Amino acid sequence: MQTRGSVLMKSPGKYETVDLEVDDPREGEIQVRMVASGLCHSDDHVATGDVPVGMYPFAGGHEGAGIVTKVGHNHKGINEGDHVVFSFLPSCGHCRWCASGMQNLCDLGAGLLAGSRWGDPTDFRLALADGRRSGGADVRDLDLRGDHHGFGGLRREGS
């Protein structure tokens, strides 16, 4: 799928809006047509270099809402047409941190700023127009493997 996104080529740096190619969803992933999203202060910390990321170019933006347009195999009950919202940090909902209300410490967030797919630090879902792969917290292709709810607090509207 072709889309546009805000990308940092280096840090410190400024976000540039560029054309991106997004892979189709794989097993346990979904693709979302964004209705609302934005860059937040966490993205600013990445741009200033205060928060290092695993790879450049890096796509910003990780909070928003949209409508599911594609689902990969084993998508954990999320279906095309579902309205979803999500936030920055993934959380499993079961570990000691999540059970005590401290989802921001969930182990699922440990590799968040690497920008790669869950479970494979060498696999990236975004590519720039020139073919370079891009890391980043891209919310158009969410990972639903395991028992967590995807990228951050992914919830179906009304749930």
Buried (B, 14 or more C-beta within 10 A) or exposed (E): BEBEBBBBBEBEBEBEEBEBBBBEBBEBBBBBEBEEBEBBEBBEBBBEEEEEBBBBBBBBBBBBBBBBBBBBEEBBEBEEEBBBBBBBBBBBBEBEBBEEEEBEBBBBBEBBBBBBBBEEBEEBBBBBEEEEBBBBBBBBBBBBBBEBBBBBBBBBEEE
